[in-house]
Amino acid sequence: MISIFDIFKIGIGPSSSHTVGPMRAARRFLADIEALEKVAQIKIGLFGSLALTGRGHCTDRAILLGLGGAEPSTVDPATIDAILQRIGDENRIRLLDTHEISFSPDTDLVLHLKESLPQHPNGMRFRALAQDGELLAEQEFFSVGGGFVLRGDEMQGDVDSSESITVPFPFDSAAQLLAHGQDAGLRIDEIVWRNEQTWRSDDEIRTDLLHIWQVMRECIERGLQANGKLPGRLAVPRRAPKLWGDINAATGALPIGGLDHINAFAFAVNEENAAGGRVVTAPTNGAAGIVPAVLRYYKEFVDGADDDGVCRILLTAGAIAILYKKNASISGAEMGCQGEVGVACSMAAGGLAAAMGGSNAQIENAAEIGMEHNLGLTCDPVGGLVQIPCIERNAMGAVKAINATRMAMRGDGQHKVSLDQVIATMRQTGRDMSSIYKETSEGGLAVNVIEC
């Protein structure tokens, strides 16, 4: 069973699968080597989507940081440029910050633009060599979305699962989740809370949930204040600060129930993500703005909103993400953007319905609506950067999530298309989708927008 704290990870931008995952993989590869002091050379190969959009997604930078021992949750974004500058200038790197070797980013990290490993589009191969060229360790890793990383043997199911965790309410489908609720008389967030008690005390669960919300709030605030242009050759200007300024300067009634606010909150998070700032993966970095925007909408526009409601949103949204993770994918390289923005929209819709007192059936309906109208959404980042159309898509996803909640709350939970059915459809759609629309920047807007 997956913990929701595996879904909501604190990390840095711009991508959970291309930045957070590779950083974790590089560190994990070195941590598994018993005699690190014997290593004289490290060779890395990137394949598939990691090669095609790796530069724009900062995959190369993330791997160097991981080799140096950095963790996505604790690395200080303000120090990254200096660390990487030193590696590039000296052609040397301190493995796990303990053992220094020669390393040339230009020759020791290779992007295989025309190759893909069969297990997953986001493949990496690491090799550690001794001074005499002896191969000390070799391992393939796969970044499977949302910062989750698996070794090759784990992808093939060759690892021992005898010590798997047992939770009181295991679920592999929305139908099972609803059945647990009916049989035990519990809300979905209460079911998830009971499961989380397997790993944490009640105090720890609440503290960690509110810490996630705090990091999200801080990210919004930074994004609302940070002016200038985003990094990269597109030179995209930040829009959140001006929009926020216009909102605060306006007089009279709020337009369309705070629609501009929702856009500003989502812009703020994803502009911070595009700039490499600290964000919460929810369930990915490319879709990191949707859940925070809806949470802040809840806090500012819903009467009676409180921290208990924030916890209900995160617990419920986490459960919904687990369903997609188990039954489809949250990787843009596998599913297109329906696996990122679509899943985040579904999570936020179900979470908001929970905070607003919706029944379990209404929550499931809201989550279903959130995905149904994102089916087929492609991942076609212009220039391989998580900027166009990603930032605006988060704003659209947040607005869709709120509307999905409103539609579900107006009903009684009865509907024709179930969440399980829409997840299965999303998976089938992703499999049928051409690879040029799945985070390769080989199709869609990525080839039809002229880069300036």
C-alpha angles and dihedrals in degrees: 000000000000121000117227086234086067087056096047104053125171109227145123134278160290101040137005094205097037101034112019096037097048091046090054092044094053093049092045092051092056094042089059093056109097098200103038091163090069093060113107101162137031121198122189130187125192120203140190116350092357089062098040097050100014097110094050091045092047093241092146091052092047093053092052089051091049092050087054090055100259121152120211091228096054109026112115109235089209091064099047100088092052092049093050093043090057092050091050095046096046099031087223134111134191107228109225084347090284112077121045122209138164112272132170113197089201097057107019095054111057128187110213097204096180100040134077129183112239099234098061140347091244101066132159131182121201126192127184118199134190123231091268092051096259112153107242099174139356128183140163120218131189126207100213100183138286092043093298112142128193132185118232093258090050090053089054094047093244096133125098110258096180091114096053115146119256117213127191094243110033115183135180097173141033088247090060091047091052091046091053089051093051096044096045098033091236135138117239092253090052091052091052091047090054090051092048089055085074088073106021143030119250091257091051093049093052094042092050093047092052090046089057089051090048092054089048091050092049090050091052091049093049091049093049091055104037113097129186135060130315118249119265138061095290091069091208111188119231109251103183097080095053093044090049091049091051091050093052092045094051122102129206130028121351112258116250096345098304098315091148090053092055091050091049093050093050093044090050095055097044094045087054089048092050089052092054095254129149114284140157115250103234096191092315135000093245088060096033095118100063103071093042091048091051091045091053090045087054093050095047104033108029117082113237094017112163143158091275087061091049089055091049091052093050095043093049094042089050092053091052091049090052089057092054092044092052100040105031127354142275092212118113088204089061104031107019119235092317084076091056114025091023093053093044090051090051091048094049093046094052092043094051091048089054093051091049092056099261120164119248088258091053091048091052089047093051091050091049093051090049092060100033091068094046096053112133095018107158129220106225109147113190110241090359089282126132091235115079117071095352100077096051090042089062091054090048090047092052092050091047090051093054092047091048088055092049091050093048093046090054089059134059097245095265113126141148101237116057126211089244090054093049091049090052090048091049090052092049091047091051092051091050094046116104114251090238087072095049109084096295097108088226097116147021119027090350091072100028099053115079110230113229 
